[in-house]
Amino acid sequence: MILVVLTFFNEVYGQITGRITDNNSGEPLSGAVVMWGAQEGTTTNSEGLFRIEASASGLLTLTASYLGYESVSKKVTFKSGKPLHVNFALEAKALVAEPVVITATRTENRLTDVPARINTLNPIQISNIPTSSSDELLAYIPGVQISRSFGVLSPKSTVSMRGLSGKEQSRTLVLFDGIPINKTDGGSVNWNLLNTDQIEQIEVIKGPGSALYGGSAMGGIINIISRKPSKKLEGHFAAEYSSFNTPAARLSLSGRTKPNDSTGFYWSLNGFARRSDGYVVQPKVEQTRYTTKSEMHEIMGGLRLGYDFSRVRSLEVDVKVYDDMRGSGEKVYQPDGNSTDHDTRHFRASYRDRLGKTDIAATAFALIENYAKVNEYMRDNSYTFYDVDSKRSDLGLLLNSSTELWPNHRVTTGIDLRQGAVDAADIYYTSTDKIINRGQMDFGAAYIQDEYSFLGGKARLVAGLRFDYAHFHGGEFSIEYPSEINSFMAPYQINAIETTTWTALSPKIGLQYKPTIETRVYSGYSRGFRPSILDDMCRSGRIRGGFKIANPNLKPETIDNLELGFDSRLFGYLRVAASGYYSMGHDFMYYTSTGQTIDMGYAINPVSRRENISKVEIYGFEAELSTQPLNWLMIFANYAYTHSQIKDYEVVNPLVDFNLTGKFLTDVAPHIFSAGVNINVGRIKAAAYCKYTDSMWINDSNGFDDTYLFAYKYPSVFQVDTKISGKVWNTIWASFSVQNLFDVKYYESKGSVNPGRFITGEVSFSF
């Protein structure tokens, strides 16, 4: 905080104005508090400006301080009726300001006041990380695992943590400004549609968070918070060029009618576009005359409008439009060959207010994705061509309130209403078939949470409970005008799949004690759950190695988690944090054989169905070190260990199913280590990061994979990323980054090779 203590000697009236800036960069220190005496004060705005209505004259002693900076005192003489202007340039000290987080409790708290393991990224950290997509910003957070097979060319990415399989994005909840963006149909997240220039902060909450946020929050929650306009007019433009002939551009414009004020109208407009020639993703032994580069193009535009009636009352509307095409590297006759397309429309409207001591908020959202996929292949001189046309929608209304009912108690309550639906068809052009699948899931939930502080604020207890109800209906799997090519699916048609319901109860409790401002210890218990995706409940069709049929009777997976952790700061500048956890999962979903086989025209394959059949044990440990020994130098290192094992597997069909008891979860790295250094000297910023990801099991049986990789495990990977940027003139910056500096090539889940070294040069302009 900025504290300006003014010592007054005589009664007068006038103004004292000034500006508080960083001594090295000259950047304003905004949001600071300027006080004189013991009680009176005001705040600096986003330009670092403050104004004091003085009521005394004579010799004044002004002392300015800001968290993370050395205090400065000045003595000045103030005369009645004459304005006085005083500037402060503060020197940063080796202390990183503690961020304020909102996701963990849905209320504002300092990070170390929440009894949970939370990691954050601020705008400075985000700008330093070498990345080509929003999910890669999370790569160096302890224990976070990212699966992005083809880098910028990947049609989707999976971010997982806390020992849950990297194949399932639906076990980690992702929010954008508090809105869930995991799709009900498949649980996936389209990380490609997020503009990294618009991100103000990222909050990562480890461990189950279903007590507040419901389904998919088994491993944790990732909330991406966008930047809010503060100036009358500001803008940013960036142009970049990367490997594989990949040009891109990003644009942001924003403003508000009352700059640096808490009231008035504000707006922002942003967008980006990118294209790439791509590269050949298939290994040489699998390339054919139809193999081609996996080219791509994408474009996004966003508009945000808002009005602040006061500091606590506002209305905001946000709209995003996104479209892309990503090829898979195989082309027979179609212009783009085998490819995927995501036409996405994202809408959010939110209102917040304060009634007495109660903060209220209401948010409505809609996420509409028209997913299209072109499938064409030549097999035995027979050509097959069909499109997947899938309309996916997620709608919701979120209502919550927070109030201080008793001394030291803050109670948060809320109601969530959501609906997820899919209406999809495989439309064949080389036959008459049209294969239809559709279904809908309606969700309703209510929750309550109490935050209680005691022992003079040194101890804190957070307890919560949430009840979820879901209703599946409108399911269908059918074939119109079936031909011989898909006749094997005909016996599995269901024009009206049975409706089902399920419920989930998610408790949590966390206790924390802070003996000093620099040290805390916490423990907690929480339960999370993951509902089945619609794809498993209403779609029958091809999967890797066979054919699967729909199962509308799937129950949610659940996980119970115990956790213990601590944080401390040693020698004033070395931050140490560690946490250990033990989790037991129930009703995990796996494909099991029905005992039937099916002739799919090119092979005899088993028929499978997803079932709740397994108990899973997960435990692990995370440790973090970070330090800023000098004003211009920041260093970090972290390590995560995870043990994820199937403890009790119910064999549905002993004749054909493999007993997975004692086997390890696939796509989980037992050991992850990362480290990095950031340097900020004058106009130059430089960063270097490295990450080691241990080898992972390829399949559920932990056996030899003879389909793609011809191995038991994915190989371990050590990767180094670097970035350097500098101010070349006034408001123009240039940067150069290299991801995967040593060009490490490795194979991913479908036997495709990663892009290796990826180089990007960028020039940006801001005003």
N, C-alpha and C positions, 0 to 999 in steps of 0.2 A: 504494500500500500504506500501511497505518497502521503507523508505527514508533514505539513508545513505548520510549525508552531510560531505564532506571532506574539511577541511581548509588547503590549500597548501601555502607553503612559498617560495620554491625554485624549479627551473626547473630541473626535472629528468625524467627517463623513467623506468617502471617496472610494475609488476603485484601485485595486491592485490586480494587475493582470500578468500573465507569464506563460512560459512554455517549458515543458519537461521533455527532454530528448535523451537518446542513447549517445554517449560521448564518442563512440567509435563510428557508428553508422549514421548518426544524425536523425535516425528514425524517431518519431514521437512515441512516448510511453502513454498509451491511452487507458482509460478506465481507472486512472489513479485517483486517490482521495487526497484532497488538499485541505488541511485543517489548521486552525489557529485557536489557541486556548485548549481547553479540555473537551468541549462539546461541539463547537461550531466547525463547519466544514463544507466543502463542495467537491466535485469530481472533475477530472480532466476529460476532455472529449477525445475522439479518435485522432485528432491532430495534436494531442498533447497540451492543449490550451486550457487554462483555468482563469477564473475571475473571482475576486473576493470583494465584497462590499465592506470596506473597512470602517470602523467606528472609533478609531484612535489615531493619534499622531505622535511623532517622536521617533526614537530609535527602536527599530524592529529587528528581531532575530528570527530569520526564516530557516527552518530545517526541512530539507526535502529528502525523502527516502522512498524506495520502491523495492518490493520483494525481488531478490536476486541482484540488487545493486548496492553500492556503497552509499551511505548517507552523506549529504552535503549541507553545510550551514552557511548562511550569509547574513551580514548585518547591514541594514539599509535605513535611511531616514525618510519617513513619510510625512508629507505636509498636507494640511487640510485643503481640500478642493483641488489638489494637483494629482492627476493620475500617475501611478508608478508601475513600471513594467520590469519584471525580474525573470530571467531565464535560468534554467538549471540544466546542465549536461552531466548525467550520472554515469559512473563507470560500473559496468557489470562485474559482479564477483562470481566466484566458482560455486554457484548455487542455481539449480534449475527450478523455476517457479512451478509450484504444484498446480496441475490443471483442475478445473471443475468438470465433473462428469454428471450425466443425467440418466444414462441408460440403466444402470444397475438397480436404481430404486424408483425411477421415473420422477425423481425430485433432484434439485441441484445439491451436490455435495462435493467437498474436496475429495480427491482420489483416495487418500489414506484414511478417510472417515467412513469408508464402506467396508464391511467385513467380507471381502471377496478379493480374488486376484483379478486386477484390471490393468490393462495396458492401453496407452493412448499414443496417438500420433498427432502432432500439431502442424501448422502450415510450414514452418521452417524444416521440420523433419521430413515432411512430404516432399518438399522441393529438393531435398538432398538425395533421395533414394532413386537410383537408376531403375526406371520402370517404363513399360510400354502399355500398361493397363492398370486399372484400379486395384484388382486383387493382388497384384505383385507388390503393392505398397505394404502388404502384411507379411512379406516373406521373412523379415527379421524379428518378428515378435516371437517370444519364446514358445516353442511347442506348436506353432502354427504350421500346417502342412498344405502346400498348394500343388494341385495337379493341373498344369496347363501344358498339354503335350506339345503344341506347335507354336508356343509363344503368341505373338500378336495374331497369328493366323487361326488360332483355336476357336471353334464355334462356341465352346463353353469351357468353364473352369470350375474346379471343385476346391473349396477351402474347408479344411477340417482341423480339429484339435481334440485334445484330451483322449487320445487313443481310439477314436471312432474311425471307421474305415474311410479312407480317402475316396472311395467310389460313391459315397452318399452325401451330397450337399444338403439333403433334407434333414440331417442330424445336427446341423449348425444353422441357426437362424440368422438371417441377414436383414438389416433394417436400413432404409434410407430416409433420414429425417424422421425416424420413429415408425415408418411404415414398412411392414413385412414385404419383401420382394421375392421370397421363395415361392415358386409356382405350385399350386395344389396338384396339378397334373403329374409333374415329375419331380418336384422338390428342388429343381435346379434354379440357379440365379444367373441372369444375363449380366455378367460383370462388364461386358464390352460397352454397355450403353452409358456408363458413368463418365462424366468429364472430370478428370483429375484437377483441373484448374479451379473447379467450383467447390472443392472439398476444404472445409474449415478445420475439421477434427474427425478422427476415427477413434471410437471406443470399442475395445475388445474385452468382454466379460467372460472369464473362464468358468467352466462348470455349468450344470443345469440351471436354466433361467425360466422354466415353465411356470413358476409361481406367479410371475408377472406377465409373461409373454406367450404362454401356451405352447402349442406344438412346434416341433423342430428344434427347440432350444435344449437339446440333450448335451451337446458338447460345449455350448456357449452361445454368445450373442455378439454380433458385429454390427455396430451402428455407425453409419457414415453420415456426417452432419455437414450440410452445405453452408456456404458463406452468405452472410446477409449484407446488403449494401449499406454504406455509412456516409459516403460522400455525395455531393450534388451530381457529379458525373465522374465516372472512372471507367477505364477500359484496359483490356489486355489482349494482345494478339501474339500468337506463336506459330512459327513455321518450322517444320523439321523434315529431315530426310534420313532414312534408315536403310539397313541392309535389305537385300532382295528387292531393290528399287521400290522403296516404301515411302512416298511422300505423305505428309499430313499437315493439317492446319487446325488451330483452335482459336476461338474468338469469344470474348466476354465483354459485355457492356452493362453497366448498372448505374443507378443513381437514386437519389431521394430528394423530395422537395425541401426538406429541412435538414441539411447535412449536419451530422454530429449531434443530432437531437433524438429524443426518445419518442417523438410524435411525427406524424405526417406520412405521406404516400411514398412508397419505394418500389423499384422495379429492377429486374435484371433480365438480360437476354444473352444466351450462350449457345455455342454449338461447336461441332468439330466434324472433320471429314478426313478419311484416310483410305488409301488403296495400296495394294502390294502385288507384285508378280508372284510372290511366294517361292517355294522350293519343292523338290520332290521328297515327300515324306516316307515313301516306301523304301525299304532296303533293296539293294540291287537284285537279290535272289528272287524278290517278289514282283519286280517290275515287268510289265508287259508292253505290247505296242499301244495299249490304251492309257498308259501311265503318263501323267502330265504334272505340271507344277500346281500347287494348291493356292491359287490366286484368291484375292479377296478385295472387297470394297465396303465401306460403311459410312454412314452419315447420321448425325444427331442434331436436333435443335431443341432448346428449352426456353420457356418463358415463365417468369415469376413476378407476381403482382401482390403487393401487400399494403396494409395501412395500419400504422400504430396510433391508436387513439390515446394511449398513455404508455407508461413503462410496463404495465401489467395487462393491458387490453389490446389485442391485435387481431386482424383478419388477414389470411394469406391464401393465395391460389398458385399452384405450380403445375405446369404441363410440360411433358417431354415427349418427343417423337423420335423414333429411331428406326433405321432400316439398314440391312447389310446383306451380303452374299459371301459365303465362304466355301470354296471348293475343297473337295477331299482328295484331289490328285488323280482322278480317273475320268476319262472322257471318251465316249464312243461317238455319238452323233449330236448330243445337245450342246448348245453354245457354251454353257458353263460346266458341262459334265455333271458328275455327282456333286451336289452342293446343298447347302442349307441356307435358309433365309429367315430372318426374324423381324417382322414388322411389328413394332411395339409402340403402344400408346400408354403413357403413365400420367395419371391425374391425381392431384392431392389438394384438398381444401381444408384449412384448419382455422379454428377460432379459440382464443384463450382469453381469460378474464379473471378478475379477483373480486369475490363477493365477501366483504368483511375480511376474515382471516383465511378464507378458502380460495385456493387457486383451482380453476376449472379449465378443462380443455376438451374440445370436440374435433375429431378429424374424420373426414370421409375420403376414401381413395378408390381408385380403379386402376388395375394393371391388365391391359388387353394385349395379348400377343397372338399374332397370326403366324404360326410356324409352318414353313413350307420346306420340303426336302425333295430333291430330284434324285431318283434312283434309276440308273441304267447300267446294264451289264450284258456282256456277250459270253454265253456259256455253250460250248459244243455247237458253235455256229448258229445258235438261237439267241435272238435279241429280245430283251425284256426292258420295258420302260414304264415307270409309274411315278406319280407324285404323291407325297404325303401332304395333306392339307389339314392342319390342326389349328382350330380356334380355341385358345385358352384364355380364360378370364378369371380374375380374382378381384372381388369387390369387398369393401368393408366399411364399418363405422366404429370408431374407437372413442369411448367416453371415459374420462377419468377426473377425479378431484383429489386435492390434497389439502389438509387443514391441520392446525394445531388444536386438538381437542382438549388436552390437558397439558400442564407444564412438562416440557421436555418430551412430549409425545407428538409425532407427526404421523397422521393416519392417511393413507392413500387408498382409494377405492376406485373401481372401474368396471365397465361392461364392454366387451368386445363382440361385435357381430360381423361375421365374414361368410362369404360364399365363394367357392371355387368350382369351376366347371370346365369341361372339355367337350368339343364337338369336332370329331376328326374323321377323315376318310383317306384311304389309299385308293387313288384313282388310276387305273391301268389304261394305257394307250395301245398296248400290244395285245390286249384281250378285252373282254367286256366287263371285267370285274370292277366293283366298287365296294371296298371293305370298310364298314362303318363301325366306329366305337364312340360312345358318348356316356357321360355320367356327371353327376353333380354332388357336391358335399356342402352342407350348410353347418356352420359352426356358431355356437353361442357360449359365452363365458362370463363369469363374474369373479372378481378378486378383491382382496383386502390385504393391506400391509401396514404394520406399525413400526416406526423408527423411534426408539427410546434411548435417550442419553441420560447417564447418571454418573455418580462419583465426580461431580464437577466438570462433566464433559469428557473425562478421560475414558469412560466406558460407554459402549454403544451396543444396543441389541436391536436387530432387525428381524422381524418375523412376518411371514406372509402365507396366504393360502389362496388357491385358485381352483375353480370348478369349471371343467369344459364338457360340453355336450356336442355331439356331431351326428348328423343324419345323412346317409348316403341314399340317393334315389336317382331315377331317370337313367339307369344304366342300360346299355344296349351294345351287343356285338352281333353284326349281321353282314351278309354279303348280298349285294344286288347284282343280278345277271351273272351268276358264277360261271366260270369257264373251267376247263380241265386243269389249267395251270394252278388254280387255287382250290380245287375240289377237296383237298385234304382238310381244309378248314371247315367245310360245311357241317360236320357233326357237332361242332362246338358253338354254333350260332345260338344266341339267346336274345330274343326281341325285347324282353323285359326282365332284366336282371333284378333279383330280389333286393328290396330295400333293407338297410341295416342301420343300427344306431350303436354308439358307444359313448362312454363317459370316462373322464380322467380327473383325478384329484391330485394336485401338485402342491405340497407344502415346502416351506424353507424356513430355516432359522440360522442366524449368524450372530456371533458374539465377538466383540473386539475390545481390546484394552490398549491404551496409549499412555505408558508411563511418562513419556516425554513427547515433545512435538516432533522429534526425529525418529521415534521408535514406536512400533506397534506390533501386536500379535493378535491373530484372529483364528477362529475355528467356525465350522458351520456344517449343516446338513441341508441337502436340497434334492428334490426329485424333478426329473425331466421326462418328457415323452415325445415320441415322434409318431404321428398318424400315418397310416398307409397312404401312398400316393394313388391318385386315380388310375394311373397307368396299370397298376397291379390289380385294381378292383374291377375295372370294366373293359380292359383290352386283352384280347388274345392275339397272339402273333409270333413272329420269328424273334428269337433271342440267340445269343452266341451259343452255338452247339446244339440248337434244337428249337422246340416250339413250346410256348407257355400259354396257359389258359387263365382266365380271370378268376379272382377269388374275392367276392364282395364281403366275406365274413372275417376279414383280417382285423385283429385288435391292434391298438397302438403298442409300440415298443415303449418300455419304461426303463429308467435308470435311477438308482439311488446312490448319492455321492456324499462321502465324508471328506472334509478338507481341513488342513491346518497350515497356517502360513505366518510369516513375519517379514517386517521391513525395518531397516535401520540405516542411518547415515553415520559413517565413521570418518573421523578427522575433519568433519565439516564439508567434505566434498565427494566422498565415496559412498554411493548408494548401494546397499545390499538387500536383495529380496529373495525369498525362497518359499515354496509351497509344496506340500505333498498331498496326495488324494488317493482315495480308494472308492471304486464304484462297482456296483453289481447291476447288470442289466438283465431284464426279463422279457420274454416274448419277442426276441429278435427275429426278424423275418429272413428266411432263406428259401431258395428254390428247392423243391423236393420233387421226386419223380412220382407220377401217378401210376407207374407200372406199365403204361401204354407206350407204344411207338407209333410213329407216323411217317408215311412216305411223302416227303416234301418235293418229289420230282427229281432231285439230284442226289438224295441220300435218305437212309432210314434213320430217323432221329428220335430221341426220347421226348415224351410229353411231360412238362413240369408245371408246377404251380407254387406260388409263393405261400408260405405257411409261417405261423408263429410257433417256433419249435425250440428255441435255444436260450440258455442262460449264459451270460458273458461276464467275465471278471476283468476289470481294468484297474490298474494302479500305476502311479507314476510320481515323478518328482521334477520340479522346475527350479532353476536358480538363475539369478540375474545380477550382474555387476555393471554399474555405470558411473562415470566420473567426469568432471570438468575441472582438471587441475589448473588450467589457464583459461582466460576469458575466450580465447580463440580456438580452444581444443576440447573436443568431447569424444570419449571412448566408451564403448560398451562391449559386453560379452554375455552370452547366455547359453544354457544347456538344458535340455529336456530329455527325460527317460520315460518310456511308456511300455507297459506290459499289458497286452490285450489278448485274452485267451478264452476260448469257448469251454465252459465248465460242465455243461449238461445239455447234450444234444438229443432231442427226441427223434428217433428214426421212424419216419412214417411208413416207409416201405422197405423192410429188411432185405428184400431180394435184389433191390437195385440201388438203394441209397447208401452213401458212404457215411459211417459214423464219424462226426466231426468233433466229438468230445476230446479235449486236450489239444486241438488245433488252434492256431493263432489267426486273428483277423487279418484279412488281406489289406494291402495298401496302407499299412501302419508302420512308420519308421520307429524302431525301438530307441534310437539315439539321434538327436538333432542338436547340432552345435552351430552357433553363429556369432560373429564378432564384427565390429566396425569402428571406423574413426571418421570424425567430421572436423574439418578445419575451416575457419572463417576468419580471414585476414584481409582487412580493408575491402577491396572490391572483388576479391577472389574467394570462392567457396569450393572446397574439394571434399570428396568422400570416397572411401574404399570399404567394401563389405565382403565377407566371405561366409559361406554356409556349407555345412556337411550334413547330408541326409543319409541315414543308414539304409542298408538293403531291406527290402520288404517282400513278404510272401505274395506270389502271383495269384494263387487260387485258394479256395476254401479248404481243400483237402491237403494243402501244403505239399502237393505233389508236383511231379514234373509236368511242365506245360509244353505239349507237343503241337499246339495249334499256331502260336505266334512266336514265343520267345525261346522255346526249347531250353528251358531252365527252370529252376525251382523258385528263384527270387529275382526281383528287379535289382539291378546293381546299385551299390552305394554311389553317391554323387557328391563331389566337392566343387563348388562354384564360387567364382570371384567376380564381383561387379564393381565398377568405378564410375565416378562422375566428377567433372570439373566445370565450373561456370564462373563467369565474371562479368562485371559491368563495363562495357566497352565505350559507352558514351551516354551520359545523362540518364535516360530511362531505358536504354537498350542493353539487353543481356544476351550473352551467347553461352552455349553449353555444349559439352561433348561427353557422351556416356558410352560405356561398353558393358553389356550384360554377357555373362559367361566368357570372361576375358580369355581363358585358356582353351576355348573352343571344345569343351567336353561334350562328346556325343554319347547318347544313351537311348535305349528303347523304352517306350511307354506301353500302356496296357493293351494296345491293339497291334503291337509289334512295329509301330511307326517310330521313326527316329526324330529326336528333337531338333530345333533349328541351329543349335550350336551358338557360336559367337554372333551377337546382334549389336551393331554399332549405330548410334543416333547422334546427329548434329542438329542443334536447334538455335534459332535466333528469335528473341521475343521483345516486345515493346509494350510498355505500360504508361498510362497517364492517369 
